[in-house]
Amino acid sequence: AQSVTQLGSHVSVSEGALVLLRCNYSSSVPPYLFWYVQYPNQGLQLLLKYTSAATLVKGINGFEAEFKKSETSFHLTKPSAHMSDAAEYFCAVTYNYGQNFVFGPGTRLSVLP
Amino acid sequence: ETGVTQTPRHLVMGMTNKKSLKCEQHLGHNAMYWYKQSAKKPLELMFVYSLEERVENNSVPSRFSPECPNSSHLFLHLHTLQPEDSALYLCASSQSGTVANPLHFGNGTRLTVT
């Protein structure tokens, strides 16, 4: 079965520090990968997506993610954290025509002043 | 109005009530979804409609009944719910086709069952 793991249910960083949120997937076929962000009392908003083009994907709000097939990973990074980045982040994977999305459990990012 | 709109934003209902959640998408998508988000649990896919036909029913109890009258509207009818059904219910839409297009989510309905 398809699955997504996100190492660390809660990550804290200082403002201005590097953000690294981890995502690993299980797959025997090429995946399509997504990162979503959820702010309190809101739905999920797409940050970026990987659909087999460039392995380094740039998204909104200064985030980017790199697809590494050999490591089955799609980690999310941002060079310098901002207070407004505090939120829950979800990694998701889908295959074929994309109706069956599998989400990771999420990582809550806290940004300390 | 753009995007995916869900109403109501908050709902409190007793275990014997009947209520409905509404979702409307203004993106021209052909697939719509219901997800359940409970505290400390991954998002759970409940139902998928593609071209107004249900293509996925993820072993959801019959007290949840979806309805998709057209490609822009999706309902979730609720009856005789249990306290453990309290959660955030998220609607999403996507353009299903030959590439994996992302899901677009609404802001959800926060449901509390008393």
Interface residues (C-beta under 8 A of the other chain):
Chain A: Y32 F34 Y36 N41 Q42 G43 L44 Q45 L46 K49 T51 F90 A92 T94 Y95 N96 Y97 G98 Q99 N100 F101 F103 G104 P105 G106
Chain B: V4 Q6 A31 K41 P42 L43 L45 V48 S50 V55 E56 L90 A92 S94 S96 G97 T98 V99 A100 N101 P102 L103 H104 F105 G106 N107 G108 R110
